Amino acid sequence: MKHWKHWIGKNHIVAAAVIVVFMVVLYVGALNSGWMGEDPFAGEDVDLDTGNEADEDASAAVDADDSDEISGIFRGLLYTVEDYDALKEKLENSHSSYGLYDVANGGYAIEEDVDYETSAAEEKASSSESDAGNARDHSSTNLREENVDEGDIVKTDGQYIYSVSDNDTVRIVAANGKQLSLVTEFLPDFGGDDSILRDLYIAGDKMVMVGDSYTLDLDLQTADDRDIAGRDVYRIADGNEMVAVTYDISDRAHPKKLGQFSVEGNYQSSRIADGYLYLFSWYYGNDVPRVMGELPEVNDIYLTRELGNYSTYTMTSLSLDEPAQAVDEKVIYIDSSDVYVTSDAIVVEYNDYSGSRQRMDLFRFAYAKGKFKPVGVNAVPGTLESSFSIDEDAKGNLRVATTAFGYDRQSSGVYIFDRQMHRIGKLTGLAKGEDIKAARFLDDMLYLVTYENHDPVFSIDLSDPTEPKLLGSLEIPGFSDYLHFWDDSHLLGIGYDTDEETSAELGIKLSMFDISDPADVREESHVILNTRTESSEDGYGYDNVPGLSDYKALLVDPSKNLIGFGADSYYDNYADGTSEEKHIYFLHSYDGAGFLEQLGEKASKGVTAEGIRGIYIGDVFYLVDDVKIRAYDMENGFTKVGRLIF
C-alpha cells in the first residue's frame, strides 16, 4: 500500500486515471460484445439462438406472425433506436470507440399488421395471366426460385425478344420462327448525367429496367468555406442512385414511361413477385440513404453488432401499378451483401469479420404485397461459396451449406434453421481441407461438391432436419461449379476438368450424375470441351464460363433437352508473345448415354460470352448478342434459318 500511495503521490494521478478508465471501457465493451471468456464465434459451432434447441419442434413450420419479437436478438445483432438523434449518437460512439458500444436497446415490436402468407394460387394465376395469349411455349430466365422472377439482359414472352445492348439501348424484336423484325429501339430515361442499365424485366405489358444513375454537379460551399478573398469555392459533388424505370409497352412500337423510382446507393439485386418489385442496394456515406429523396422512418433502420463503417444495405419495394412510390423500406447497417429470396422470405447474407473467425450473419424477413417484416437472425461459420448453398424447404426451414476457414483448418458443414431462425440441426466436418464449389437442394436431399484435386460429390439426407445424414460420396477428376436437376434420377454438373496431380484446368466439363440411389451416386457420362490449346511450357491457357458465376446466363431446360452457355477461352504464347482468344456459345443435349453438341457458334465480333444469351420460342432457338440475333430450327438439326443484324 505504501508503494501504491507513493506512486500516486509522485504526480501519477492522471496516468492512473487513464488506466482505470481504459480498463472500465474494455470491461463494458467486453460485456456488450460478448468478449468475456471464450469468443462465442471463434469455434465452428456458431449459433445465436438464445433458446433451447431441444424444446424446438423441427417438424412444425412456424408462422412469421406468431411472435411479436424478432428471434436471435443477441449481442446487439439487430436492433433499432428511438429517433435520429439517438441514431447519430450511436454511430458516432461506435466509430470513436472502435466498435465497443452499448447494445442495451436489444429489441423492438413489429409494427405492421400484414398477412405475410403468400398465396401460391394467386401467384400461379398471376403467372398464367401474364402468359395468356402466347400460343408458343418459350424459355424463361434460369431462376433461383419458382414464381420469383429475376432480371437479365435478354427476355422473351413468346412473341417478342427484349434485349439490352452494351450502350444501354433497349431493343424489342418481333420473333415469328425465322422471321425477325426490329419493332423499336430506345434509350430509357434514367435521369442523371450517366447511367448503367443492369437488369430488364417483362411483366405483361410493362417493362421494368433497373440500374445505376450517376450525377456530377458543382456544389457552392457556404460562406464559412470561402477563401480569404471572399471568392466562391465550389466542389465537385457526385451522386449515385439505384434507379428503377417502368415503361408501358402495350404498344410495342411506342413504349411510354410510366414512372421512375430511386434510392441513394448502388444497385445490388432485385426480384419481382406477386406484382411487386423488390430492390436491394448498397450505400456508403456519412448519412442515411434517401428513398425518393426522403429519409426513411427511424424504426425502419436497423443497427447491428458490427458498426465499423458507414455502409448500409437497403431493401425497398414498389407496386408495378404505382412505379414511382415506395411501399416499404428497410435499412441495415452492414456492408454490401448477397440476398436469397423465396416466395415469402428474404434472407440477407452478410460476411461478418468482427470476430476471430469469419462467419456469415443471416437476417431473415418475411415479405408479401411489398411489405417487409423481420422475423429472425442467426449465424453460420464460414462463407457460402455457391449462390445455391442456401435453400428453403417446403416447411419453411432454411438449409445452409458453408465452408469454414481457419488458420489451421478448413471444412464444410450444413446448418438448418426454422422459420424464426432457431437452429434445429447441423452436420459438420465434411471434406476437411476442401471448399464447396457447388450445391443443389432437392426436396429432402442435398448434393454438395467440394474440391481440392478431385471432385467429391456428397449426397446428404435432410428428411429429418434435426439430424442431417451423410449417405455417400463420389470422387472424380475435376469439379462442378454448377448443379442442376435434370430429372428425378439425374443431376447435371457444369465445371472444369483438372489435372489430378497439378490441379491445372484442362477444359470445360459437363457431367451427368445418376442419383437414382442417393447413397451410391455415379457419374453416368461426361464430356470435355477442348476449346483452347492446353497449358504447357510454351504458353498458358484458360477458360471462363460466365454462367458459372451468374446462373442467369445459363440455359438448362430438360423439357426441350437443352444445355446452353457461353464460354471465353484465352491462350498466351510465351515463345513469341502472341495471344489468342475465342468466344463461343455451346449448346448440348443429352440422349441418356452421352452429351451431343448441337451448336458451337462463335460470338459476334467484339462480343464476349458474358453478353450472349440462348433462348427458344416454340421450335426455334435464338442466339442473342449485342450485334445480331441468329435463329435455328430445332426440329431440323439446328440448321440456321434466319438472322437479324442491328
C-alpha positions as CSV (number, residue, x, y, z in Angstrom):
1,M,0.0,0.0,0.0
2,K,2.9,2.3,0.8
3,H,4.3,1.9,-2.6
4,W,0.9,2.5,-4.2
5,K,0.4,5.7,-2.3
6,H,4.0,6.8,-3.1
7,W,3.4,6.1,-6.8
8,I,0.3,8.2,-6.8
9,G,1.9,10.9,-4.9
10,K,4.6,11.2,-7.5
11,N,2.3,13.0,-9.9
12,H,0.9,9.8,-11.5
13,I,-2.7,10.5,-10.7
14,V,-3.5,11.4,-14.4
15,A,-1.9,8.2,-15.7
16,A,-3.7,6.1,-13.1
17,A,-7.0,7.7,-14.0
18,V,-6.3,6.9,-17.7
19,I,-5.6,3.2,-16.9
20,V,-8.7,2.9,-14.7
21,V,-10.9,4.4,-17.5
22,F,-9.3,2.2,-20.1
23,M,-9.9,-0.9,-18.0
24,V,-13.6,0.1,-17.5
25,V,-14.1,0.7,-21.2
26,L,-12.6,-2.7,-22.0
27,Y,-14.8,-4.4,-19.4
28,V,-18.0,-2.7,-20.6
29,G,-17.1,-3.3,-24.2
30,A,-16.5,-7.0,-23.5
31,L,-19.8,-7.4,-21.7
32,N,-21.7,-5.7,-24.5
33,S,-19.9,-7.5,-27.3
34,G,-19.8,-10.9,-25.7
35,W,-16.0,-10.9,-25.5
36,M,-15.7,-12.1,-21.9
37,G,-14.3,-15.6,-21.7
38,E,-14.1,-17.7,-24.9
39,D,-15.1,-15.9,-28.1
40,P,-18.5,-17.4,-28.8
41,F,-17.9,-17.1,-32.6
42,A,-14.4,-18.5,-32.7
43,G,-15.4,-22.1,-33.0
44,E,-17.2,-23.9,-35.7
45,D,-20.4,-24.3,-33.7
46,V,-21.9,-20.9,-34.1
47,D,-25.5,-20.3,-33.0
48,L,-27.0,-17.0,-31.9
49,D,-30.3,-18.6,-30.7
50,T,-30.8,-17.9,-27.1
51,G,-33.5,-20.6,-26.7
52,N,-33.2,-24.3,-26.0
53,E,-32.8,-26.3,-29.2
54,A,-34.2,-29.4,-27.5
55,D,-37.6,-27.7,-27.0
56,E,-38.0,-26.9,-30.7
57,D,-40.4,-28.9,-32.8
58,A,-38.5,-29.3,-36.0
59,S,-41.5,-30.6,-37.9
60,A,-43.6,-27.6,-37.2
61,A,-43.5,-24.7,-39.7
62,V,-43.6,-21.5,-37.5
63,D,-45.8,-18.8,-38.9
64,A,-44.0,-15.4,-39.2
65,D,-46.8,-13.7,-37.3
66,D,-46.7,-16.0,-34.2
67,S,-44.2,-13.7,-32.4
68,D,-44.1,-10.0,-31.9
69,E,-40.3,-10.1,-31.3
70,I,-37.6,-11.0,-33.6
71,S,-35.7,-14.1,-32.6
72,G,-32.0,-14.0,-32.4
73,I,-31.6,-10.6,-30.7
74,F,-28.3,-11.4,-29.2
75,R,-25.3,-9.2,-28.5
76,G,-26.9,-6.4,-30.5
77,L,-27.0,-8.3,-33.7
78,L,-30.1,-6.4,-34.9
79,Y,-31.8,-3.6,-33.1
80,T,-33.4,-0.1,-33.6
81,V,-33.2,3.2,-31.8
82,E,-35.9,5.6,-30.9
83,D,-35.1,8.6,-33.0
84,Y,-32.5,10.1,-35.4
85,D,-30.6,11.9,-32.6
86,A,-30.1,8.5,-30.9
87,L,-29.0,7.0,-34.2
88,K,-26.5,9.8,-34.7
89,E,-25.1,9.3,-31.2
90,K,-24.9,5.6,-31.6
91,L,-23.0,5.8,-34.9
92,E,-20.6,8.5,-33.5
93,N,-19.9,6.4,-30.4
94,S,-19.3,3.3,-32.3
95,H,-16.8,4.9,-34.6
96,S,-15.0,6.8,-31.8
97,S,-14.7,3.6,-29.7
98,Y,-13.7,1.3,-32.5
99,G,-16.7,-1.0,-32.2
100,L,-17.1,-1.0,-28.3
101,Y,-20.6,0.2,-28.0
102,D,-23.7,-0.2,-25.9
103,V,-26.3,-2.8,-27.1
104,A,-28.9,-2.2,-24.5
105,N,-31.6,-1.4,-27.0
106,G,-31.9,-5.0,-27.9
107,G,-35.4,-5.5,-29.1
108,Y,-38.4,-3.9,-30.8
109,A,-42.1,-4.7,-31.5
110,I,-43.3,-5.5,-35.0
111,E,-45.4,-2.5,-36.1
112,E,-47.0,-3.8,-39.3
113,D,-50.2,-5.8,-39.3
114,V,-50.0,-7.6,-42.7
115,D,-50.8,-11.1,-43.9
116,Y,-47.4,-12.3,-44.9
117,E,-48.5,-15.7,-46.1
118,T,-48.0,-15.7,-49.9
119,S,-50.8,-17.4,-51.8
120,A,-49.4,-19.9,-54.2
121,A,-52.7,-20.0,-56.0
122,E,-52.6,-16.2,-56.6
123,E,-49.0,-16.5,-57.8
124,K,-50.0,-19.2,-60.3
125,A,-52.9,-17.2,-61.5
126,S,-50.8,-14.1,-61.9
127,S,-48.2,-16.0,-63.9
128,S,-50.8,-17.7,-66.1
129,E,-52.5,-14.3,-66.8
130,S,-49.2,-12.7,-67.9
131,D,-48.6,-15.5,-70.4
132,A,-52.2,-15.6,-71.7
133,G,-52.4,-15.3,-75.5
134,N,-48.9,-16.7,-76.1
135,A,-49.6,-19.7,-78.2
136,R,-46.0,-20.8,-78.3
137,D,-44.0,-22.1,-75.4
138,H,-40.8,-20.3,-74.7
139,S,-37.8,-20.3,-72.4
140,S,-37.5,-18.3,-69.3
141,T,-34.6,-16.9,-67.3
142,N,-32.8,-19.5,-65.3
143,L,-34.3,-18.6,-61.9
144,R,-33.2,-19.4,-58.4
145,E,-36.8,-19.9,-57.1
146,E,-40.0,-20.7,-58.9
147,N,-42.5,-17.8,-59.2
148,V,-39.8,-15.2,-58.2
149,D,-38.6,-13.5,-61.4
150,E,-35.1,-12.1,-61.8
151,G,-33.8,-9.6,-64.2
152,D,-31.5,-10.3,-67.1
153,I,-30.1,-8.6,-70.3
154,V,-32.4,-10.8,-72.6
155,K,-36.0,-11.8,-72.0
156,T,-38.8,-13.2,-74.1
157,D,-42.6,-13.6,-73.7
158,G,-43.1,-16.0,-76.6
159,Q,-43.9,-13.3,-79.1
160,Y,-41.1,-10.8,-78.7
161,I,-37.4,-10.8,-77.8
162,Y,-36.3,-7.9,-75.5
163,S,-32.6,-7.2,-75.1
164,V,-30.2,-4.6,-73.7
165,S,-27.1,-3.5,-75.7
166,D,-23.7,-2.5,-74.3
167,N,-24.7,1.2,-74.6
168,D,-28.0,0.5,-72.7
169,T,-30.2,0.7,-75.8
170,V,-33.3,-1.5,-75.3
171,R,-34.5,-3.4,-78.3
172,I,-37.8,-5.0,-78.9
173,V,-37.8,-7.6,-81.7
174,A,-40.8,-9.5,-83.1
175,A,-39.9,-13.2,-83.4
176,N,-42.1,-15.5,-85.5
177,G,-40.0,-18.5,-86.4
178,K,-37.3,-17.5,-88.7
179,Q,-38.9,-14.1,-89.3
180,L,-37.2,-11.5,-87.1
181,S,-38.0,-7.8,-87.3
182,L,-36.9,-4.9,-85.1
183,V,-40.1,-3.2,-83.7
184,T,-38.3,-0.4,-81.9
185,E,-35.1,0.5,-80.0
186,F,-34.8,3.3,-77.5
187,L,-32.5,4.6,-74.7
188,P,-34.5,4.5,-71.5
189,D,-34.7,7.7,-69.4
190,F,-32.8,7.0,-66.2
191,G,-32.1,10.7,-65.3
192,G,-28.7,11.9,-64.2
193,D,-25.6,12.5,-66.3
194,D,-24.8,8.9,-66.9
195,S,-26.4,5.5,-66.2
196,I,-25.9,1.8,-66.4
197,L,-28.8,-0.5,-67.2
198,R,-28.2,-3.7,-65.4
199,D,-31.4,-5.8,-65.4
200,L,-34.5,-6.0,-67.5
201,Y,-38.0,-7.4,-66.6
202,I,-41.1,-8.0,-68.7
203,A,-44.3,-8.2,-66.7
204,G,-47.2,-8.5,-69.1
205,D,-47.4,-5.1,-70.8
206,K,-44.9,-3.5,-68.5
207,M,-41.1,-3.3,-68.9
208,V,-39.1,-2.6,-65.8
209,M,-35.4,-1.6,-66.1
210,V,-33.1,-1.4,-63.1
211,G,-29.6,0.0,-62.8
212,D,-27.5,2.9,-61.6
213,S,-27.6,6.6,-62.3
214,Y,-24.7,9.0,-61.8
215,T,-24.9,12.8,-61.4
216,L,-22.0,15.2,-61.4
217,D,-22.5,18.8,-60.2
218,L,-20.6,21.8,-58.9
219,D,-21.6,22.5,-55.3
220,L,-21.2,26.0,-54.0
221,Q,-19.8,26.0,-50.5
222,T,-21.1,28.1,-47.6
223,A,-19.7,31.5,-46.8
224,D,-17.6,29.9,-44.0
225,D,-15.8,27.8,-46.5
226,R,-14.9,30.6,-48.9
227,D,-11.3,31.6,-49.2
228,I,-9.7,34.7,-47.6
229,A,-10.5,36.9,-50.5
230,G,-14.2,36.0,-50.2
231,R,-14.3,34.3,-53.5
232,D,-16.8,31.5,-54.0
233,V,-15.5,28.0,-53.6
234,Y,-17.0,25.0,-55.4
235,R,-16.5,21.3,-55.1
236,I,-17.4,18.5,-57.5
237,A,-20.4,16.7,-56.0
238,D,-21.3,13.3,-57.3
239,G,-24.4,11.3,-56.6
240,N,-25.1,7.7,-57.1
241,E,-28.6,6.3,-57.2
242,M,-30.2,2.9,-57.9
243,V,-33.0,3.6,-60.3
244,A,-36.0,1.5,-61.4
245,V,-37.8,2.8,-64.5
246,T,-41.1,1.4,-65.7
247,Y,-42.5,1.6,-69.2
248,D,-45.9,0.8,-70.7
249,I,-45.2,-1.4,-73.7
250,S,-48.8,-2.3,-74.6
251,D,-47.9,-0.7,-77.9
252,R,-44.5,-2.4,-78.5
253,A,-43.6,0.2,-81.2
254,H,-44.1,3.1,-78.8
255,P,-43.0,2.4,-75.2
256,K,-44.2,5.1,-72.8
257,K,-42.5,5.9,-69.5
258,L,-44.9,5.4,-66.5
259,G,-42.7,6.2,-63.6
260,Q,-39.2,6.3,-62.0
261,F,-38.1,5.2,-58.6
262,S,-34.7,5.9,-56.9
263,V,-32.7,5.1,-53.8
264,E,-29.4,6.6,-52.9
265,G,-26.6,4.0,-53.4
266,N,-25.6,1.3,-55.9
267,Y,-27.8,-1.5,-57.3
268,Q,-27.1,-5.0,-55.9
269,S,-30.1,-7.2,-56.9
270,S,-33.8,-7.3,-57.5
271,R,-36.8,-9.6,-57.8
272,I,-40.4,-9.4,-59.0
273,A,-43.0,-11.4,-57.1
274,D,-46.8,-11.0,-56.7
275,G,-46.9,-7.8,-58.7
276,Y,-44.3,-6.0,-56.7
277,L,-40.7,-5.1,-57.5
278,Y,-38.2,-5.7,-54.6
279,L,-34.9,-3.8,-54.8
280,F,-31.7,-4.3,-52.9
281,S,-29.0,-1.7,-52.9
282,W,-25.8,-0.7,-51.1
283,Y,-24.8,2.7,-49.9
284,Y,-21.6,4.2,-48.4
285,G,-21.8,7.6,-46.8
286,N,-22.0,9.6,-43.6
287,D,-25.8,9.8,-43.7
288,V,-28.8,7.5,-44.2
289,P,-29.7,6.7,-47.8
290,R,-32.7,8.5,-49.0
291,V,-35.6,6.8,-50.8
292,M,-37.2,9.0,-53.4
293,G,-35.4,12.0,-51.8
294,E,-36.9,11.3,-48.3
295,L,-35.3,9.8,-45.2
296,P,-36.8,6.5,-44.1
297,E,-38.6,6.3,-40.7
298,V,-36.1,5.7,-38.0
299,N,-37.8,2.4,-36.9
300,D,-37.0,1.1,-40.4
301,I,-33.3,1.5,-39.7
302,Y,-31.5,-1.5,-38.1
303,L,-28.2,-1.4,-36.3
304,T,-26.0,-4.5,-36.0
305,R,-23.2,-5.8,-33.8
306,E,-20.6,-4.5,-36.2
307,L,-20.7,-0.8,-36.8
308,G,-17.1,-0.3,-38.0
309,N,-18.0,1.7,-41.1
310,Y,-20.8,3.8,-42.7
311,S,-22.1,1.2,-45.0
312,T,-25.8,0.3,-45.3
313,Y,-27.8,-2.3,-47.1
314,T,-31.3,-1.1,-48.2
315,M,-34.4,-3.1,-49.2
316,T,-37.2,-1.2,-50.9
317,S,-40.3,-2.2,-52.7
318,L,-42.9,-0.7,-55.1
319,S,-46.0,-1.9,-56.8
320,L,-45.8,-2.3,-60.6
321,D,-49.1,-0.3,-60.7
322,E,-47.5,2.7,-58.9
323,P,-43.9,2.6,-60.1
324,A,-42.8,5.9,-58.5
325,Q,-44.0,5.3,-54.9
326,A,-42.3,3.2,-52.2
327,V,-44.4,0.6,-50.5
328,D,-41.9,-0.2,-47.8
329,E,-38.2,0.2,-47.0
330,K,-35.7,-1.3,-44.5
331,V,-32.1,-0.1,-43.9
332,I,-29.5,-2.3,-42.2
333,Y,-26.1,-1.0,-41.1
334,I,-23.9,-3.7,-42.8
335,D,-21.6,-3.8,-45.8
336,S,-22.6,-4.9,-49.3
337,S,-24.4,-8.3,-49.1
338,D,-26.0,-11.1,-51.0
339,V,-29.6,-12.0,-50.7
340,Y,-31.7,-15.2,-51.1
341,V,-35.4,-14.7,-51.9
342,T,-38.1,-17.3,-51.7
343,S,-41.8,-16.8,-52.5
344,D,-42.4,-15.5,-48.9
345,A,-39.0,-14.8,-47.3
346,I,-35.9,-12.7,-47.9
347,V,-32.6,-13.8,-46.3
348,V,-29.8,-11.2,-46.3
349,E,-26.4,-12.8,-46.1
350,Y,-23.7,-10.8,-44.6
351,N,-20.0,-11.8,-44.3
352,D,-19.1,-10.7,-40.8
353,Y,-15.3,-10.5,-39.9
354,S,-15.8,-8.9,-36.5
355,G,-14.8,-12.0,-34.5
356,S,-11.6,-14.1,-34.6
357,R,-13.1,-16.3,-37.3
358,Q,-15.2,-15.4,-40.3
359,R,-18.9,-16.1,-40.0
360,M,-22.0,-15.2,-42.0
361,D,-24.9,-13.4,-40.4
362,L,-28.3,-14.3,-41.7
363,F,-31.1,-11.8,-41.4
364,R,-34.5,-13.2,-42.3
365,F,-37.5,-11.1,-43.3
366,A,-41.0,-12.2,-44.3
367,Y,-42.5,-10.3,-47.2
368,A,-45.7,-10.0,-49.1
369,K,-47.5,-7.3,-51.0
370,G,-44.5,-5.1,-50.9
371,K,-44.2,-5.2,-47.1
372,F,-41.1,-6.4,-45.1
373,K,-41.2,-7.9,-41.7
374,P,-38.1,-9.0,-39.7
375,V,-38.6,-12.5,-38.2
376,G,-35.2,-13.9,-37.2
377,V,-31.5,-13.6,-37.0
378,N,-28.7,-16.2,-36.7
379,A,-25.2,-17.0,-38.0
380,V,-23.2,-19.8,-39.5
381,P,-19.4,-20.2,-39.5
382,G,-17.5,-19.6,-42.7
383,T,-19.0,-18.5,-46.1
384,L,-21.4,-19.5,-48.8
385,E,-19.3,-20.4,-51.7
386,S,-22.2,-21.0,-54.1
387,S,-25.4,-19.0,-54.6
388,F,-27.2,-22.3,-54.3
389,S,-25.7,-23.1,-50.9
390,I,-28.8,-21.7,-49.2
391,D,-32.4,-23.1,-49.6
392,E,-35.8,-23.2,-48.0
393,D,-37.7,-26.5,-47.8
394,A,-41.5,-27.0,-48.0
395,K,-41.9,-26.4,-44.3
396,G,-40.0,-23.1,-44.3
397,N,-36.8,-24.5,-42.8
398,L,-33.7,-22.8,-44.0
399,R,-30.8,-25.0,-45.0
400,V,-27.3,-23.5,-45.4
401,A,-24.1,-25.2,-46.6
402,T,-20.9,-23.3,-45.7
403,T,-17.1,-23.7,-45.9
404,A,-15.4,-22.6,-42.7
405,F,-11.8,-21.3,-43.0
406,G,-9.4,-21.1,-40.1
407,Y,-5.7,-20.7,-39.6
408,D,-5.2,-24.4,-39.1
409,R,-8.3,-26.0,-40.6
410,Q,-10.9,-25.9,-43.3
411,S,-14.1,-27.9,-43.5
412,S,-17.7,-27.7,-44.7
413,G,-21.0,-28.1,-42.9
414,V,-24.7,-27.9,-43.2
415,Y,-26.9,-25.9,-40.8
416,I,-30.7,-26.0,-40.6
417,F,-32.9,-23.2,-39.1
418,D,-36.7,-23.0,-38.6
419,R,-38.8,-20.0,-39.8
420,Q,-37.7,-17.8,-36.9
421,M,-34.1,-18.8,-37.4
422,H,-33.7,-21.1,-34.4
423,R,-31.1,-23.6,-35.3
424,I,-32.6,-27.1,-35.3
425,G,-29.9,-29.3,-36.9
426,K,-26.4,-29.5,-38.3
427,L,-23.9,-31.7,-40.0
428,T,-20.3,-30.6,-39.7
429,G,-16.7,-31.8,-40.5
430,L,-17.4,-32.5,-44.2
431,A,-14.4,-32.6,-46.7
432,K,-11.7,-31.2,-44.4
433,G,-9.2,-29.2,-46.3
434,E,-11.6,-28.6,-49.2
435,D,-14.1,-25.8,-50.1
436,I,-17.6,-26.0,-51.5
437,K,-17.7,-25.5,-55.3
438,A,-21.4,-26.2,-55.9
439,A,-24.6,-27.2,-54.1
440,R,-28.1,-28.1,-55.0
441,F,-31.1,-28.9,-52.8
442,L,-34.0,-31.1,-54.0
443,D,-36.8,-31.7,-51.5
444,D,-35.1,-33.6,-48.7
445,M,-31.8,-34.1,-50.4
446,L,-28.6,-32.0,-50.7
447,Y,-25.9,-32.7,-53.3
448,L,-22.7,-31.0,-52.4
449,V,-19.5,-30.6,-54.5
450,T,-16.2,-29.8,-52.7
451,Y,-12.8,-29.6,-54.3
452,E,-9.1,-30.0,-53.7
453,N,-7.6,-32.1,-56.5
454,H,-10.7,-34.3,-57.0
455,D,-14.4,-33.6,-57.2
456,P,-16.2,-35.3,-54.2
457,V,-19.9,-35.3,-54.7
458,F,-21.7,-35.7,-51.4
459,S,-25.3,-36.8,-51.0
460,I,-26.9,-35.7,-47.7
461,D,-30.3,-36.7,-46.4
462,L,-32.3,-33.8,-44.9
463,S,-35.6,-35.6,-44.3
464,D,-35.1,-35.2,-40.6
465,P,-33.9,-31.6,-40.3
466,T,-32.7,-32.2,-36.7
467,E,-30.3,-34.9,-37.9
468,P,-28.9,-34.4,-41.4
469,K,-27.1,-37.6,-42.5
470,L,-24.3,-38.2,-45.0
471,L,-25.4,-41.0,-47.3
472,G,-22.4,-41.3,-49.7
473,S,-19.8,-39.6,-51.8
474,L,-18.2,-39.9,-55.2
475,E,-14.7,-38.8,-56.3
476,I,-13.9,-37.9,-59.9
477,P,-11.3,-35.7,-61.6
478,G,-12.2,-32.0,-61.9
479,F,-15.0,-30.2,-60.3
480,S,-18.5,-28.9,-61.0
481,D,-19.3,-25.2,-60.3
482,Y,-23.0,-25.5,-61.1
483,L,-25.5,-28.3,-60.4
484,H,-29.0,-28.6,-62.0
485,F,-31.6,-31.4,-61.6
486,W,-32.2,-33.0,-65.0
487,D,-34.9,-35.4,-63.9
488,D,-35.8,-37.5,-60.9
489,S,-32.7,-39.6,-61.2
490,H,-30.1,-37.4,-62.9
491,L,-28.1,-34.4,-61.8
492,L,-26.2,-32.2,-64.3
493,G,-22.9,-30.7,-63.4
494,I,-21.1,-27.9,-65.3
495,G,-17.5,-27.0,-64.4
496,Y,-13.9,-27.7,-65.3
497,D,-11.7,-30.8,-65.9
498,T,-8.4,-30.7,-64.0
499,D,-5.1,-32.5,-63.9
500,E,-5.2,-34.9,-60.9
501,E,-1.6,-34.1,-59.9
502,T,-1.2,-30.4,-60.6
503,S,-4.9,-29.2,-60.4
504,A,-4.3,-27.3,-63.7
505,E,-7.6,-26.8,-65.6
506,L,-7.8,-28.8,-68.8
507,G,-11.1,-27.6,-70.3
508,I,-14.8,-27.2,-69.6
509,K,-16.5,-30.3,-68.3
510,L,-20.1,-31.5,-68.5
511,S,-21.1,-34.4,-66.2
512,M,-24.3,-36.3,-65.8
513,F,-24.7,-38.0,-62.4
514,D,-27.0,-40.9,-61.7
515,I,-28.7,-40.1,-58.4
516,S,-31.4,-42.8,-58.5
517,D,-29.7,-44.3,-55.4
518,P,-28.6,-41.2,-53.3
519,A,-26.3,-43.5,-51.3
520,D,-24.5,-44.6,-54.5
521,V,-24.1,-41.6,-56.8
522,R,-22.4,-42.4,-60.1
523,E,-21.0,-40.3,-62.9
524,E,-23.1,-41.7,-65.8
525,S,-21.4,-39.7,-68.5
526,H,-19.1,-36.7,-69.1
527,V,-17.6,-34.7,-72.0
528,I,-14.6,-32.4,-72.0
529,L,-14.8,-29.3,-74.3
530,N,-11.3,-28.7,-75.5
531,T,-11.8,-25.1,-76.6
532,R,-8.1,-23.9,-76.4
533,T,-4.5,-25.1,-76.6
534,E,-3.6,-26.8,-73.3
535,S,-1.2,-25.0,-71.0
536,S,2.4,-26.1,-71.5
537,E,6.0,-24.9,-71.2
538,D,5.3,-22.8,-74.3
539,G,2.2,-21.0,-73.0
540,Y,-0.7,-20.7,-70.7
541,G,-4.4,-21.0,-71.5
542,Y,-7.6,-20.9,-69.5
543,D,-11.4,-21.0,-70.0
544,N,-14.1,-18.9,-68.4
545,V,-17.8,-19.7,-68.3
546,P,-19.7,-16.6,-67.0
547,G,-22.8,-18.7,-66.3
548,L,-21.0,-20.4,-63.5
549,S,-20.9,-17.2,-61.5
550,D,-24.1,-15.8,-63.0
551,Y,-26.6,-18.6,-63.3
552,K,-29.0,-16.4,-65.3
553,A,-26.6,-16.7,-68.2
554,L,-27.2,-20.5,-68.4
555,L,-30.0,-22.2,-70.4
556,V,-30.8,-25.6,-68.8
557,D,-34.2,-26.9,-70.0
558,P,-34.7,-30.7,-69.7
559,S,-38.2,-30.5,-71.3
560,K,-36.5,-29.3,-74.5
561,N,-33.3,-31.2,-73.9
562,L,-31.2,-28.1,-74.0
563,I,-27.9,-27.2,-72.1
564,G,-26.6,-23.9,-73.3
565,F,-23.9,-21.5,-72.2
566,G,-21.2,-19.1,-73.5
567,A,-17.5,-19.6,-72.9
568,D,-14.4,-17.5,-73.3
569,S,-11.0,-19.2,-74.0
570,Y,-7.7,-17.5,-73.8
571,Y,-4.1,-18.6,-74.6
572,D,-0.8,-16.7,-74.2
573,N,2.2,-18.0,-76.2
574,Y,5.4,-17.4,-74.1
575,A,7.7,-18.0,-77.1
576,D,6.5,-15.3,-79.5
577,G,4.5,-13.1,-77.1
578,T,1.3,-13.6,-79.1
579,S,-2.1,-14.4,-77.6
580,E,-5.4,-15.7,-78.9
581,E,-8.9,-15.7,-77.6
582,K,-12.2,-17.4,-78.6
583,H,-15.8,-16.6,-77.6
584,I,-18.2,-19.5,-78.3
585,Y,-21.7,-20.4,-77.4
586,F,-22.2,-24.1,-76.8
587,L,-25.5,-25.9,-77.0
588,H,-25.8,-29.6,-76.0
589,S,-28.4,-32.2,-75.5
590,Y,-28.3,-35.5,-73.6
591,D,-29.5,-38.8,-75.1
592,G,-29.3,-40.9,-72.0
593,A,-25.9,-42.3,-72.9
594,G,-23.9,-39.1,-73.5
595,F,-23.8,-35.4,-74.4
596,L,-24.4,-34.4,-78.0
597,E,-23.2,-31.0,-79.3
598,Q,-25.9,-29.2,-81.2
599,L,-24.2,-25.8,-81.6
600,G,-20.7,-24.4,-81.2
601,E,-21.2,-20.9,-82.6
602,K,-18.7,-18.1,-82.4
603,A,-19.8,-14.9,-80.8
604,S,-20.2,-11.8,-83.0
605,K,-17.1,-9.7,-83.3
606,G,-16.4,-7.7,-80.2
607,V,-18.8,-9.8,-78.0
608,T,-17.7,-12.0,-75.1
609,A,-19.5,-14.8,-73.6
610,E,-20.9,-12.6,-70.9
611,G,-23.1,-10.8,-73.4
612,I,-24.6,-13.9,-75.1
613,R,-27.9,-15.5,-74.3
614,G,-29.6,-18.5,-75.8
615,I,-33.4,-18.7,-75.7
616,Y,-36.2,-20.5,-77.6
617,I,-39.7,-19.8,-78.8
618,G,-41.6,-22.8,-80.0
619,D,-39.3,-25.0,-82.1
620,V,-36.8,-22.2,-82.9
621,F,-33.7,-21.5,-80.9
622,Y,-32.3,-17.9,-80.9
623,L,-28.8,-16.8,-80.1
624,V,-28.9,-13.2,-79.0
625,D,-26.0,-10.8,-78.5
626,D,-25.2,-7.1,-78.9
627,V,-24.7,-7.3,-82.7
628,K,-27.3,-9.7,-84.0
629,I,-29.9,-12.4,-83.4
630,R,-29.5,-15.8,-85.1
631,A,-32.3,-18.3,-85.5
632,Y,-32.0,-22.1,-85.7
633,D,-34.6,-24.8,-86.4
634,M,-34.5,-27.2,-83.5
635,E,-36.6,-29.8,-85.5
636,N,-34.1,-30.0,-88.3
637,G,-30.7,-30.4,-86.7
638,F,-30.4,-26.8,-85.5
639,T,-29.9,-25.5,-89.1
640,K,-29.6,-21.7,-89.3
641,V,-32.8,-20.3,-90.7
642,G,-32.6,-16.6,-90.1
643,R,-30.8,-13.7,-88.6
644,L,-31.3,-10.0,-87.7
645,I,-28.3,-7.6,-87.7
646,F,-28.5,-4.4,-85.6
